[in-house]
Amino acid sequence: MAGRTHGIHAEPTTFGRKLALWALQVRRDRERLVRARDTIAVGKLSGAVGTYSNVDPSIERYVCEHLGLVPVPATQVLPRDRHAEVMYACASLGASIESFALEIRHLQRTEVREVEEPFREGEQKGSSAMPHKRNPIKSEQLCGLARVLRGNLQAALEDVALWHERDISHSSVERIIVPDSLMLAFYMTEQMTRLARGLRVYPERMLRNLDASFGLVFSQPVLLALIESGRSRDDAYRMVQRNAMRAWQEERSFRELLMADDEVVRALGAARLDACFDLKRSLANVGHTFDALDRMEATPL
């Protein structure tokens, strides 16, 4: 399929590699959640300002041990940066899900149509007015909900600063954002999982779209081949760009334009120019991403 930068065809990539990168990102989110759980699994029983003025530290150790918590120094309340870290883990997971959902939304556009959300034909309606519509409604929902998690993170960060050894400005906020964020992060994960499992993928459309930019996705191999042949980078870039711009403007084959360019052919020859348009060569090292995925699966959390 076409890799895209700034929404424009860049170089070839594969849909499998895209998913592998998603899996690696999810792994990092899982690690953040594990660390956040460790950060918040603490307790204190050390008196009104944390000085143990009315309780022996051994009592704190005993209680925390039986609750499965780690005793930590504190004032009257635990420092709220711990709670903010939990909220960040939720917001980060939400941002990851949003990035996946946003990609699906882009790839489902009519002009692209390389993947599609699950759609229950005969049951689901895309639009009350236009029966042909199959909208990425679940992806849009997930993108919206991620904003709620980020908003809750902002509130959690506001809770970190308290007056002296304690006030209760954080309390009312946390009663809303902590349970809401944890439940929302779980809900979004469940919904994204269902979406991914039912995703419709259209590889033939991916190949057609790859060809729709007239072979321009191979401009870099041509550029590098010209440099290797002895041309300066500026001269090589000029030679490639003038043909690329003609391909765009005239909707003509980039490869054919290069073959008709005497300066390019003199520098490379037909066989070497042909090799620049080898899709397998462009994707020869894609497996490196999957090696990272295999290493991830071999290391349990």
C-alpha positions as a Markdown table, in Angstrom:
| # | Residue | x | y | z |
|---|---|---|---|---|
| 1 | Met | 0.0 | 0.0 | 0.0 |
| 2 | Ala | 1.0 | 3.6 | -0.3 |
| 3 | Gly | 2.7 | 5.1 | 2.7 |
| 4 | Arg | 1.5 | 8.7 | 3.2 |
| 5 | Thr | 3.2 | 11.7 | 4.8 |
| 6 | His | 1.2 | 14.9 | 5.2 |
| 7 | Gly | -1.6 | 12.9 | 3.6 |
| 8 | Ile | 0.3 | 12.6 | 0.3 |
| 9 | His | 1.7 | 9.4 | -1.2 |
| 10 | Ala | 5.3 | 9.0 | 0.0 |
| 11 | Glu | 6.8 | 5.5 | -0.4 |
| 12 | Pro | 5.4 | 2.0 | -0.4 |
| 13 | Thr | 4.6 | 0.3 | 3.0 |
| 14 | Thr | 2.4 | -2.6 | 4.0 |
| 15 | Phe | -0.8 | -2.7 | 6.0 |
| 16 | Gly | 0.7 | -5.4 | 8.2 |
| 17 | Arg | 3.6 | -3.1 | 9.2 |
| 18 | Lys | 1.0 | -0.5 | 10.1 |
| 19 | Leu | -0.7 | -2.9 | 12.4 |
| 20 | Ala | 2.6 | -4.1 | 13.9 |
| 21 | Leu | 3.4 | -0.5 | 14.9 |
| 22 | Trp | 0.0 | -0.3 | 16.5 |
| 23 | Ala | 0.8 | -3.4 | 18.5 |
| 24 | Leu | 4.1 | -2.0 | 19.7 |
| 25 | Gln | 2.4 | 1.2 | 20.8 |
| 26 | Val | -0.2 | -0.8 | 22.7 |
| 27 | Arg | 2.6 | -2.7 | 24.4 |
| 28 | Arg | 4.0 | 0.6 | 25.6 |
| 29 | Asp | 0.5 | 1.6 | 26.9 |
| 30 | Arg | 0.2 | -1.6 | 28.8 |
| 31 | Glu | 3.6 | -1.0 | 30.4 |
| 32 | Arg | 2.5 | 2.5 | 31.4 |
| 33 | Leu | -0.6 | 1.0 | 33.0 |
| 34 | Val | 1.5 | -1.5 | 35.0 |
| 35 | Arg | 3.8 | 1.2 | 36.2 |
| 36 | Ala | 0.9 | 3.4 | 37.1 |
| 37 | Arg | -0.7 | 0.6 | 39.1 |
| 38 | Asp | 2.6 | 0.2 | 41.0 |
| 39 | Thr | 2.8 | 4.0 | 41.6 |
| 40 | Ile | -0.7 | 4.2 | 43.0 |
| 41 | Ala | -0.6 | 0.9 | 45.1 |
| 42 | Val | 0.8 | 2.7 | 48.2 |
| 43 | Gly | -0.6 | 3.8 | 51.5 |
| 44 | Lys | 0.0 | 5.9 | 54.6 |
| 45 | Leu | -1.2 | 5.9 | 58.2 |
| 46 | Ser | 1.1 | 8.5 | 59.7 |
| 47 | Gly | -1.1 | 11.1 | 61.4 |
| 48 | Ala | -2.6 | 14.5 | 60.6 |
| 49 | Val | 0.5 | 15.9 | 58.8 |
| 50 | Gly | 2.4 | 12.6 | 58.2 |
| 51 | Thr | 4.8 | 12.9 | 61.2 |
| 52 | Tyr | 3.6 | 9.7 | 63.1 |
| 53 | Ser | 2.8 | 11.9 | 66.1 |
| 54 | Asn | 0.0 | 9.6 | 67.3 |
| 55 | Val | 0.8 | 6.3 | 65.6 |
| 56 | Asp | 3.9 | 4.1 | 65.4 |
| 57 | Pro | 5.3 | 3.5 | 61.9 |
| 58 | Ser | 5.0 | -0.2 | 62.6 |
| 59 | Ile | 1.2 | 0.2 | 62.5 |
| 60 | Glu | 1.4 | 1.7 | 59.0 |
| 61 | Arg | 3.6 | -1.1 | 57.8 |
| 62 | Tyr | 1.2 | -3.7 | 59.2 |
| 63 | Val | -1.9 | -2.2 | 57.7 |
| 64 | Cys | -0.3 | -1.6 | 54.3 |
| 65 | Glu | 1.1 | -5.1 | 54.2 |
| 66 | His | -2.4 | -6.6 | 54.8 |
| 67 | Leu | -3.9 | -4.3 | 52.1 |
| 68 | Gly | -1.2 | -5.2 | 49.6 |
| 69 | Leu | 0.2 | -1.7 | 49.6 |
| 70 | Val | 3.6 | -0.1 | 50.0 |
| 71 | Pro | 3.9 | 2.4 | 52.8 |
| 72 | Val | 5.3 | 5.7 | 51.7 |
| 73 | Pro | 6.1 | 9.1 | 53.3 |
| 74 | Ala | 3.3 | 11.6 | 52.9 |
| 75 | Thr | 1.5 | 14.5 | 54.6 |
| 76 | Gln | -2.1 | 14.0 | 55.6 |
| 77 | Val | -2.8 | 12.8 | 52.1 |
| 78 | Leu | -0.8 | 10.9 | 49.5 |
| 79 | Pro | 0.9 | 13.2 | 46.9 |
| 80 | Arg | -1.4 | 13.6 | 44.0 |
| 81 | Asp | 1.3 | 13.2 | 41.3 |
| 82 | Arg | 0.6 | 9.5 | 41.8 |
| 83 | His | -3.0 | 9.9 | 40.8 |
| 84 | Ala | -2.0 | 12.1 | 37.9 |
| 85 | Glu | 0.2 | 9.3 | 36.6 |
| 86 | Val | -2.7 | 6.9 | 36.6 |
| 87 | Met | -4.7 | 9.5 | 34.7 |
| 88 | Tyr | -1.9 | 9.9 | 32.2 |
| 89 | Ala | -1.7 | 6.2 | 31.6 |
| 90 | Cys | -5.5 | 6.3 | 30.8 |
| 91 | Ala | -5.1 | 9.4 | 28.6 |
| 92 | Ser | -2.1 | 7.9 | 26.8 |
| 93 | Leu | -4.0 | 4.7 | 26.0 |
| 94 | Gly | -6.9 | 6.8 | 24.8 |
| 95 | Ala | -4.6 | 8.8 | 22.6 |
| 96 | Ser | -3.2 | 5.6 | 21.1 |
| 97 | Ile | -6.7 | 4.3 | 20.4 |
| 98 | Glu | -7.6 | 7.7 | 18.9 |
| 99 | Ser | -4.6 | 7.5 | 16.5 |
| 100 | Phe | -5.7 | 4.0 | 15.3 |
| 101 | Ala | -9.3 | 5.1 | 14.9 |
| 102 | Leu | -8.2 | 8.3 | 13.0 |
| 103 | Glu | -6.2 | 6.2 | 10.6 |
| 104 | Ile | -9.2 | 4.0 | 10.0 |
| 105 | Arg | -11.4 | 7.0 | 9.4 |
| 106 | His | -8.9 | 8.3 | 6.8 |
| 107 | Leu | -8.5 | 4.9 | 5.1 |
| 108 | Gln | -12.3 | 4.5 | 4.9 |
| 109 | Arg | -12.9 | 7.7 | 3.0 |
| 110 | Thr | -14.6 | 7.1 | -0.4 |
| 111 | Glu | -11.6 | 8.3 | -2.3 |
| 112 | Val | -9.3 | 5.9 | -0.4 |
| 113 | Arg | -11.5 | 2.9 | 0.8 |
| 114 | Glu | -8.6 | 0.7 | 1.8 |
| 115 | Val | -10.2 | -0.5 | 5.0 |
| 116 | Glu | -13.7 | -0.3 | 6.5 |
| 117 | Glu | -15.2 | -0.6 | 9.9 |
| 118 | Pro | -17.4 | -3.6 | 10.5 |
| 119 | Phe | -20.9 | -3.0 | 9.1 |
| 120 | Arg | -24.0 | -5.1 | 9.8 |
| 121 | Glu | -25.6 | -5.2 | 6.4 |
| 122 | Gly | -29.4 | -5.2 | 6.6 |
| 123 | Glu | -29.3 | -4.1 | 10.2 |
| 124 | Gln | -27.2 | -1.0 | 10.4 |
| 125 | Lys | -27.9 | 2.3 | 8.8 |
| 126 | Gly | -25.2 | 4.7 | 7.8 |
| 127 | Ser | -27.5 | 7.6 | 7.3 |
| 128 | Ser | -31.2 | 8.2 | 7.7 |
| 129 | Ala | -31.3 | 10.2 | 4.5 |
| 130 | Met | -28.7 | 8.5 | 2.3 |
| 131 | Pro | -29.0 | 4.6 | 2.3 |
| 132 | His | -25.6 | 4.2 | 0.6 |
| 133 | Lys | -23.7 | 5.5 | 3.5 |
| 134 | Arg | -21.3 | 3.4 | 5.6 |
| 135 | Asn | -19.8 | 5.8 | 8.0 |
| 136 | Pro | -16.9 | 5.2 | 10.4 |
| 137 | Ile | -19.1 | 6.0 | 13.4 |
| 138 | Lys | -17.2 | 3.8 | 15.9 |
| 139 | Ser | -13.9 | 5.3 | 15.0 |
| 140 | Glu | -15.4 | 8.8 | 15.3 |
| 141 | Gln | -16.8 | 7.9 | 18.7 |
| 142 | Leu | -13.4 | 6.7 | 19.9 |
| 143 | Cys | -11.7 | 9.9 | 18.7 |
| 144 | Gly | -14.2 | 12.0 | 20.6 |
| 145 | Leu | -13.9 | 10.0 | 23.9 |
| 146 | Ala | -10.1 | 10.3 | 23.9 |
| 147 | Arg | -10.7 | 14.0 | 24.4 |
| 148 | Val | -12.5 | 13.3 | 27.6 |
| 149 | Leu | -9.6 | 11.3 | 28.9 |
| 150 | Arg | -7.2 | 14.2 | 28.1 |
| 151 | Gly | -9.5 | 16.6 | 29.8 |
| 152 | Asn | -9.6 | 14.4 | 32.9 |
| 153 | Leu | -5.8 | 14.3 | 32.9 |
| 154 | Gln | -5.7 | 18.1 | 32.9 |
| 155 | Ala | -7.9 | 18.1 | 36.0 |
| 156 | Ala | -5.6 | 15.5 | 37.6 |
| 157 | Leu | -2.6 | 17.7 | 37.1 |
| 158 | Glu | -4.5 | 20.6 | 38.6 |
| 159 | Asp | -5.0 | 18.4 | 41.7 |
| 160 | Val | -1.3 | 17.9 | 42.4 |
| 161 | Ala | -0.8 | 21.3 | 44.0 |
| 162 | Leu | -2.5 | 21.5 | 47.5 |
| 163 | Trp | -2.2 | 24.0 | 50.3 |
| 164 | His | 0.5 | 23.0 | 52.7 |
| 165 | Glu | -0.1 | 19.5 | 54.2 |
| 166 | Arg | -3.6 | 19.2 | 52.8 |
| 167 | Asp | -6.7 | 20.7 | 51.5 |
| 168 | Ile | -9.7 | 19.1 | 49.8 |
| 169 | Ser | -9.7 | 20.9 | 46.4 |
| 170 | His | -8.7 | 17.6 | 44.8 |
| 171 | Ser | -11.3 | 15.4 | 46.5 |
| 172 | Ser | -14.4 | 16.4 | 44.6 |
| 173 | Val | -12.5 | 16.3 | 41.3 |
| 174 | Glu | -11.1 | 12.8 | 41.9 |
| 175 | Arg | -14.5 | 11.3 | 42.7 |
| 176 | Ile | -15.4 | 12.1 | 39.1 |
| 177 | Ile | -12.3 | 11.7 | 37.0 |
| 178 | Val | -10.7 | 8.6 | 38.6 |
| 179 | Pro | -13.7 | 6.2 | 38.2 |
| 180 | Asp | -14.8 | 7.8 | 34.9 |
| 181 | Ser | -11.3 | 7.6 | 33.3 |
| 182 | Leu | -10.7 | 4.0 | 34.4 |
| 183 | Met | -14.1 | 2.9 | 33.1 |
| 184 | Leu | -13.8 | 4.9 | 29.9 |
| 185 | Ala | -10.3 | 3.6 | 29.1 |
| 186 | Phe | -11.7 | 0.1 | 29.6 |
| 187 | Tyr | -14.7 | 0.8 | 27.4 |
| 188 | Met | -12.5 | 2.3 | 24.6 |
| 189 | Thr | -10.2 | -0.7 | 24.7 |
| 190 | Glu | -13.1 | -3.1 | 24.4 |
| 191 | Gln | -14.6 | -1.1 | 21.5 |
| 192 | Met | -11.3 | -0.8 | 19.6 |
| 193 | Thr | -10.7 | -4.5 | 20.0 |
| 194 | Arg | -14.1 | -5.3 | 18.5 |
| 195 | Leu | -13.4 | -2.8 | 15.7 |
| 196 | Ala | -10.0 | -4.4 | 14.9 |
| 197 | Arg | -11.3 | -7.9 | 14.9 |
| 198 | Gly | -14.1 | -7.0 | 12.4 |
| 199 | Leu | -12.1 | -4.6 | 10.3 |
| 200 | Arg | -12.6 | -5.1 | 6.5 |
| 201 | Val | -9.3 | -4.8 | 4.5 |
| 202 | Tyr | -9.2 | -4.3 | 0.8 |
| 203 | Pro | -5.7 | -5.2 | -0.5 |
| 204 | Glu | -6.7 | -4.8 | -4.2 |
| 205 | Arg | -7.8 | -1.3 | -3.5 |
| 206 | Met | -4.5 | -0.6 | -1.7 |
| 207 | Leu | -2.6 | -1.7 | -4.8 |
| 208 | Arg | -4.8 | 0.4 | -7.1 |
| 209 | Asn | -4.2 | 3.5 | -4.9 |
| 210 | Leu | -0.5 | 2.8 | -4.9 |
| 211 | Asp | -0.5 | 2.9 | -8.7 |
| 212 | Ala | -2.8 | 6.0 | -8.7 |
| 213 | Ser | 0.2 | 8.4 | -8.2 |
| 214 | Phe | 1.8 | 7.3 | -11.5 |
| 215 | Gly | 4.7 | 5.5 | -9.9 |
| 216 | Leu | 5.9 | 8.6 | -8.0 |
| 217 | Val | 6.3 | 6.5 | -4.8 |
| 218 | Phe | 9.6 | 5.3 | -6.4 |
| 219 | Ser | 11.2 | 8.8 | -6.7 |
| 220 | Gln | 13.7 | 8.3 | -3.9 |
| 221 | Pro | 15.3 | 5.1 | -5.3 |
| 222 | Val | 15.7 | 7.0 | -8.6 |
| 223 | Leu | 17.2 | 10.0 | -6.7 |
| 224 | Leu | 19.7 | 7.7 | -4.9 |
| 225 | Ala | 20.6 | 5.8 | -8.0 |
| 226 | Leu | 21.5 | 9.1 | -9.8 |
| 227 | Ile | 23.6 | 10.2 | -6.8 |
| 228 | Glu | 25.4 | 6.8 | -6.9 |
| 229 | Ser | 26.1 | 7.2 | -10.6 |
| 230 | Gly | 28.1 | 10.4 | -9.8 |
| 231 | Arg | 25.5 | 13.2 | -10.0 |
| 232 | Ser | 25.5 | 15.7 | -7.2 |
| 233 | Arg | 22.5 | 15.6 | -5.0 |
| 234 | Asp | 21.2 | 18.9 | -6.2 |
| 235 | Asp | 21.5 | 17.9 | -9.9 |
| 236 | Ala | 19.9 | 14.5 | -9.2 |
| 237 | Tyr | 17.1 | 16.1 | -7.3 |
| 238 | Arg | 16.4 | 18.5 | -10.2 |
| 239 | Met | 16.4 | 15.7 | -12.7 |
| 240 | Val | 13.9 | 13.6 | -10.7 |
| 241 | Gln | 11.7 | 16.5 | -9.7 |
| 242 | Arg | 11.1 | 17.9 | -13.1 |
| 243 | Asn | 9.8 | 14.5 | -14.3 |
| 244 | Ala | 7.8 | 14.0 | -11.1 |
| 245 | Met | 6.1 | 17.4 | -11.6 |
| 246 | Arg | 5.2 | 16.4 | -15.2 |
| 247 | Ala | 3.8 | 13.1 | -14.0 |
| 248 | Trp | 1.5 | 15.0 | -11.5 |
| 249 | Gln | 0.4 | 17.7 | -13.9 |
| 250 | Glu | 0.0 | 15.5 | -17.0 |
| 251 | Glu | -1.1 | 12.4 | -15.2 |
| 252 | Arg | 1.5 | 10.3 | -17.0 |
| 253 | Ser | 3.7 | 7.4 | -15.9 |
| 254 | Phe | 6.7 | 8.7 | -14.0 |
| 255 | Arg | 8.7 | 5.7 | -15.2 |
| 256 | Glu | 8.0 | 6.4 | -18.9 |
| 257 | Leu | 8.9 | 10.1 | -18.4 |
| 258 | Leu | 12.2 | 9.1 | -16.9 |
| 259 | Met | 12.8 | 6.7 | -19.8 |
| 260 | Ala | 12.2 | 9.5 | -22.2 |
| 261 | Asp | 14.7 | 11.8 | -20.4 |
| 262 | Asp | 18.0 | 11.5 | -22.1 |
| 263 | Glu | 19.9 | 12.9 | -19.1 |
| 264 | Val | 18.5 | 10.3 | -16.8 |
| 265 | Val | 19.0 | 7.4 | -19.2 |
| 266 | Arg | 22.6 | 8.4 | -19.8 |
| 267 | Ala | 23.3 | 8.4 | -16.1 |
| 268 | Leu | 21.5 | 5.1 | -15.2 |
| 269 | Gly | 20.7 | 3.0 | -18.2 |
| 270 | Ala | 17.3 | 1.3 | -18.7 |
| 271 | Ala | 18.1 | -1.8 | -16.5 |
| 272 | Arg | 19.2 | 0.2 | -13.5 |
| 273 | Leu | 16.2 | 2.5 | -13.9 |
| 274 | Asp | 13.9 | -0.5 | -14.0 |
| 275 | Ala | 15.4 | -1.7 | -10.7 |
| 276 | Cys | 14.4 | 1.5 | -9.0 |
| 277 | Phe | 10.7 | 0.6 | -9.6 |
| 278 | Asp | 11.0 | -2.8 | -7.9 |
| 279 | Leu | 8.3 | -3.0 | -5.2 |
| 280 | Lys | 9.9 | -6.0 | -3.5 |
| 281 | Arg | 13.2 | -4.1 | -3.2 |
| 282 | Ser | 11.4 | -1.2 | -1.6 |
| 283 | Leu | 9.9 | -3.4 | 1.0 |
| 284 | Ala | 12.8 | -5.7 | 1.5 |
| 285 | Asn | 13.5 | -4.6 | 5.1 |
| 286 | Val | 9.9 | -4.3 | 6.3 |
| 287 | Gly | 10.4 | -7.5 | 8.3 |
| 288 | His | 12.6 | -5.6 | 10.7 |
| 289 | Thr | 9.4 | -4.2 | 12.3 |
| 290 | Phe | 8.0 | -7.7 | 12.8 |
| 291 | Asp | 11.3 | -8.8 | 14.5 |
| 292 | Ala | 10.6 | -6.1 | 17.1 |
| 293 | Leu | 7.0 | -7.5 | 17.5 |
| 294 | Asp | 8.4 | -11.0 | 18.0 |
| 295 | Arg | 10.7 | -9.8 | 20.7 |
| 296 | Met | 7.8 | -8.0 | 22.4 |
| 297 | Glu | 5.7 | -11.2 | 22.5 |
| 298 | Ala | 8.7 | -13.1 | 23.9 |
| 299 | Thr | 8.9 | -10.7 | 26.9 |
| 300 | Pro | 5.8 | -11.1 | 29.2 |
| 301 | Leu | 4.7 | -8.1 | 31.2 |
